[in-house]
Amino acid sequence: MPKTALLKKSPFAKKALTPQALLAKLKSQGLIVRDDSLTLRYIAYVGHFRLKGYWYQFQDGVTKNFLPNTTFEQIYERYECDREIRAILMESAERLEVAVRSVICNTLSLKYSPHWYLKSEIFAPKGRNGIGQMLSRIEGEVERASSRIYVKAYYESYEDPYLPPSWTMSECVTLGTWSKIFAMLRDPADRRMISSKFGITQVEVFESWLHTLTVLRNMAAHHDRFIDVKIGVSPTNLKRKNIKFTDNKTVYASLTVVHVLLRSIGFNGSFKNRLASLEDRYGASHFQRFGFPEHWKTEAEGW
């Protein structure tokens, strides 16, 4: 069978434009700008390219002109709502990350030893995640943290085992690594003991939620956009608590996971209230773009 001829691609020829020139271009495309100074500030310090993710729905797909009556205020409100949700999520992910590593570390240290993660017999490979990969990742993360006081203190006093105890290691290792550690635990009893600390007895649900939390945390840390996107993971429904999602890939589904986990450890604090306050300020239409149902505050399970 003959190979399909490859389309010849043109070399990139676009030129960089000043914020003032970009503002003029937006106006020529029909965007209503009431405050040039404010708009220029966003273009200069947020970025024209980044802002595109918040205005492309307001544009005609062919001409790229803005739809009638589109204002820059509509665009920056979307941006600010998204930014504030990302900030709330980042703070909450930090709380849960510390809780996850503390629970896993304490549970396995008490059952096996402070160096439980060096015991290959308590793990089983999961998918593409092997025990050697896990250990290599831990070695690298501990090495990168070698200048920290608590890591140096271990090596100044001990040389065996060659890595510090898990309560020291836990301060160096990322949430993604903890997610993989949990997934590879061989004994179902270990997995149940850990997940039950978060109010979840279905270990497959907790494994899914832990992976979801990892993806959310990484998205927030890299300043990814949340509005008008679908998350690349689908948190499993927690049927025993009647938590079922119409669309598991929405930001709303993932935020529900965060809220349930925070509540299970007694640190949900103002999470729901802060989100409700954002909805009051920016409007329900913005929240629907994250996948929130109309009456989530009073009728949705998990809230």
C-alpha positions as CSV (number, residue, x, y, z in Angstrom):
1,M,0.0,0.0,0.0
2,P,1.5,3.4,-1.0
3,K,2.3,5.8,1.8
4,T,0.0,8.8,2.1
5,A,1.9,11.9,0.9
6,L,2.8,14.2,3.8
7,L,1.4,17.7,3.6
8,K,4.1,20.3,3.3
9,K,4.2,22.5,6.3
10,S,4.9,26.2,6.2
11,P,7.7,27.6,8.3
12,F,6.6,29.6,11.3
13,A,6.5,33.3,10.3
14,K,4.5,35.1,13.0
15,K,6.2,38.1,14.6
16,A,6.0,39.0,18.3
17,L,3.8,42.1,19.0
18,T,3.9,44.6,21.7
19,P,1.1,44.7,24.3
20,Q,-0.2,47.9,22.6
21,A,-0.2,46.2,19.2
22,L,-2.0,43.2,20.6
23,L,-4.6,45.4,22.2
24,A,-5.2,47.2,18.9
25,K,-5.6,43.8,17.2
26,L,-8.2,42.7,19.8
27,K,-10.2,45.9,19.2
28,S,-10.0,45.3,15.4
29,Q,-11.5,41.9,16.0
30,G,-14.5,43.5,17.7
31,L,-13.6,43.1,21.4
32,I,-15.1,45.9,23.6
33,V,-12.4,47.4,25.8
34,R,-13.6,49.9,28.4
35,D,-10.3,50.2,30.2
36,D,-7.1,50.2,28.1
37,S,-4.9,50.3,31.1
38,L,-6.4,47.3,32.7
39,T,-6.4,45.3,29.5
40,L,-2.8,46.2,28.8
41,R,-1.8,45.0,32.3
42,Y,-3.4,41.6,31.6
43,I,-1.8,41.3,28.2
44,A,1.7,42.3,29.7
45,Y,1.6,40.3,32.9
46,V,-0.8,37.4,32.2
47,G,0.0,37.0,28.5
48,H,-2.0,37.3,25.3
49,F,-1.5,33.6,24.5
50,R,-2.6,32.5,28.0
51,L,-5.7,34.7,27.8
52,K,-6.7,33.0,24.5
53,G,-7.8,30.0,26.6
54,Y,-10.4,32.3,28.2
55,W,-11.7,34.1,25.1
56,Y,-11.8,31.6,22.3
57,Q,-15.4,30.6,23.1
58,F,-16.3,34.3,22.5
59,Q,-14.9,34.2,18.9
60,D,-16.3,33.2,15.6
61,G,-14.5,29.9,14.6
62,V,-13.8,31.1,11.1
63,T,-13.2,34.8,11.2
64,K,-11.8,34.9,14.7
65,N,-13.8,38.1,15.3
66,F,-15.4,38.4,18.7
67,L,-19.1,37.8,19.0
68,P,-21.3,40.9,19.4
69,N,-21.1,42.6,22.8
70,T,-18.1,40.7,24.0
71,T,-16.2,42.7,26.6
72,F,-12.7,42.3,28.1
73,E,-14.4,42.3,31.5
74,Q,-16.1,39.0,30.6
75,I,-12.7,37.5,29.8
76,Y,-10.8,38.6,32.8
77,E,-13.7,37.5,35.1
78,R,-13.3,34.0,33.7
79,Y,-9.5,34.2,34.2
80,E,-9.8,35.4,37.8
81,C,-12.5,32.8,38.7
82,D,-10.2,30.1,37.3
83,R,-7.2,31.4,39.1
84,E,-9.0,31.6,42.4
85,I,-10.3,28.0,42.1
86,R,-6.7,26.9,41.2
87,A,-5.4,28.6,44.3
88,I,-8.0,27.0,46.6
89,L,-7.2,23.6,45.0
90,M,-3.5,24.0,45.4
91,E,-3.9,24.8,49.1
92,S,-6.2,21.9,49.6
93,A,-4.0,19.5,47.7
94,E,-1.1,20.4,50.0
95,R,-3.2,19.5,53.0
96,L,-4.2,16.1,51.5
97,E,-0.7,15.3,50.2
98,V,0.7,15.7,53.7
99,A,-2.1,13.5,55.1
100,V,-1.6,10.8,52.5
101,R,2.1,10.4,53.1
102,S,1.7,10.6,56.8
103,V,-1.0,7.8,56.9
104,I,0.9,5.5,54.5
105,C,4.2,6.1,56.3
106,N,2.8,5.6,59.8
107,T,0.7,2.6,58.9
108,L,3.5,0.7,57.2
109,S,6.2,1.7,59.6
110,L,4.2,0.3,62.5
111,K,3.4,-3.0,60.7
112,Y,6.8,-3.7,59.0
113,S,9.6,-1.3,60.0
114,P,10.7,2.3,59.5
115,H,12.3,1.1,56.3
116,W,9.3,-0.7,55.0
117,Y,9.8,0.7,51.5
118,L,13.0,-1.3,51.1
119,K,11.1,-4.6,51.7
120,S,10.3,-5.8,48.1
121,E,8.1,-8.5,49.4
122,I,5.3,-6.1,50.4
123,F,4.9,-4.8,46.9
124,A,3.6,-6.2,43.6
125,P,4.2,-4.5,40.2
126,K,1.2,-2.5,38.9
127,G,1.0,-1.9,35.2
128,R,4.1,-0.2,34.1
129,N,5.1,0.7,37.7
130,G,7.8,-1.7,38.9
131,I,9.4,-2.0,42.3
132,G,12.8,-1.1,40.8
133,Q,11.3,2.0,39.3
134,M,9.7,3.0,42.6
135,L,13.0,2.6,44.5
136,S,15.0,4.5,41.9
137,R,12.5,7.4,42.0
138,I,12.8,7.5,45.8
139,E,16.6,7.4,45.6
140,G,16.6,10.3,43.2
141,E,14.2,12.4,45.3
142,V,16.1,11.8,48.5
143,E,19.4,12.7,46.7
144,R,17.8,16.0,45.5
145,A,16.9,16.7,49.1
146,S,20.4,15.8,50.4
147,S,21.1,19.3,51.6
148,R,18.1,19.4,53.9
149,I,18.9,19.3,57.6
150,Y,16.9,16.1,58.4
151,V,18.5,14.2,55.5
152,K,22.0,15.3,56.4
153,A,21.4,14.3,60.0
154,Y,20.6,10.7,59.1
155,Y,23.7,10.3,57.0
156,E,25.9,11.9,59.6
157,S,24.9,9.2,62.1
158,Y,24.1,6.1,59.9
159,E,25.2,4.3,56.8
160,D,22.9,1.3,57.0
161,P,20.3,1.2,55.6
162,Y,21.5,3.3,52.7
163,L,18.3,5.4,52.7
164,P,16.7,7.2,55.7
165,P,13.6,5.9,57.5
166,S,10.3,6.5,55.9
167,W,9.4,9.5,58.0
168,T,12.4,11.2,56.7
169,M,11.9,9.9,53.1
170,S,8.3,11.1,53.2
171,E,9.4,14.7,53.3
172,C,11.3,14.3,50.0
173,V,8.9,12.2,47.9
174,T,6.2,13.6,45.6
175,L,2.4,12.8,45.8
176,G,2.7,11.0,42.5
177,T,5.2,8.6,44.1
178,W,2.9,8.0,47.0
179,S,0.1,7.2,44.6
180,K,2.2,4.6,42.9
181,I,3.4,3.2,46.3
182,F,-0.3,2.7,47.4
183,A,-1.2,1.1,44.0
184,M,1.7,-1.5,44.4
185,L,1.0,-2.6,47.9
186,R,0.6,-6.4,47.8
187,D,-1.6,-7.1,50.9
188,P,-5.2,-6.0,50.5
189,A,-5.3,-5.5,54.2
190,D,-2.6,-2.8,54.0
191,R,-4.6,-1.0,51.3
192,R,-7.8,-1.2,53.3
193,M,-6.2,0.0,56.5
194,I,-4.8,3.1,54.7
195,S,-7.9,3.9,52.6
196,S,-10.2,3.5,55.7
197,K,-8.3,6.4,57.4
198,F,-9.9,8.6,54.7
199,G,-13.4,7.1,55.2
200,I,-13.2,4.9,52.1
201,T,-13.4,1.1,52.5
202,Q,-13.4,0.4,48.7
203,V,-9.6,0.4,48.0
204,E,-10.1,0.7,44.2
205,V,-12.0,3.9,44.8
206,F,-9.2,5.4,47.0
207,E,-6.6,4.4,44.5
208,S,-8.5,6.2,41.8
209,W,-9.1,9.2,43.9
210,L,-5.4,9.4,44.9
211,H,-4.5,9.3,41.3
212,T,-7.0,12.1,40.6
213,L,-5.6,14.2,43.4
214,T,-2.1,13.8,41.9
215,V,-3.2,15.0,38.5
216,L,-5.1,17.9,40.0
217,R,-2.2,18.9,42.2
218,N,0.2,18.8,39.2
219,M,-2.2,20.8,37.0
220,A,-2.6,23.5,39.7
221,A,1.2,23.6,40.3
222,H,1.8,24.2,36.6
223,H,-0.9,26.9,36.3
224,D,-3.1,24.8,34.0
225,R,-6.5,26.1,33.0
226,F,-9.5,24.4,34.7
227,I,-12.4,26.3,33.2
228,D,-13.9,24.7,30.0
229,V,-11.6,21.6,30.3
230,K,-12.0,17.9,31.0
231,I,-9.6,16.4,33.4
232,G,-7.5,13.5,32.0
233,V,-8.6,11.1,34.8
234,S,-12.0,9.9,35.9
235,P,-12.4,9.4,39.7
236,T,-14.3,6.3,40.4
237,N,-17.9,6.7,41.8
238,L,-18.1,6.1,45.6
239,K,-21.3,4.1,45.3
240,R,-21.4,3.2,49.0
241,K,-21.9,6.9,49.8
242,N,-24.1,7.5,46.8
243,I,-21.4,9.7,45.2
244,K,-22.0,9.3,41.4
245,F,-20.9,11.7,38.7
246,T,-22.8,12.4,35.5
247,D,-19.4,13.1,33.9
248,N,-16.4,11.9,35.9
249,K,-14.0,14.0,33.9
250,T,-15.4,17.4,35.0
251,V,-13.5,19.6,37.3
252,Y,-16.6,19.4,39.5
253,A,-16.1,15.7,40.0
254,S,-12.5,16.1,41.0
255,L,-13.3,19.0,43.4
256,T,-16.0,16.7,45.0
257,V,-13.2,14.2,45.6
258,V,-11.1,16.8,47.3
259,H,-14.0,17.9,49.5
260,V,-14.8,14.4,50.6
261,L,-11.2,13.6,51.4
262,L,-10.7,16.8,53.3
263,R,-13.9,16.2,55.3
264,S,-12.7,12.6,56.1
265,I,-9.6,13.9,57.9
266,G,-11.4,16.8,59.6
267,F,-9.6,19.5,57.7
268,N,-12.2,20.5,55.1
269,G,-12.5,23.9,56.9
270,S,-13.8,26.5,54.5
271,F,-13.3,24.6,51.2
272,K,-17.0,24.5,50.3
273,N,-17.7,28.0,51.6
274,R,-14.9,29.5,49.6
275,L,-16.2,27.9,46.4
276,A,-19.7,29.0,47.2
277,S,-18.4,32.6,47.8
278,L,-16.7,32.4,44.4
279,E,-20.0,31.4,42.7
280,D,-21.8,34.3,44.4
281,R,-19.2,36.7,43.1
282,Y,-18.7,35.4,39.6
283,G,-22.1,33.8,38.9
284,A,-23.5,30.3,38.5
285,S,-22.8,30.5,34.7
286,H,-19.0,30.5,35.4
287,F,-19.3,27.5,37.7
288,Q,-21.3,25.5,35.1
289,R,-18.3,25.8,32.9
290,F,-16.4,23.7,35.6
291,G,-19.2,21.1,35.5
292,F,-21.0,22.2,38.7
293,P,-24.7,21.3,38.7
294,E,-27.2,24.0,39.4
295,H,-28.0,23.1,43.1
296,W,-24.6,21.5,44.1
297,K,-24.5,23.4,47.4
298,T,-27.7,21.9,48.7
299,E,-28.5,18.7,46.7
300,A,-25.3,17.1,45.5
301,E,-23.9,14.1,47.4
302,G,-20.4,14.7,48.8
303,W,-21.1,18.4,49.6
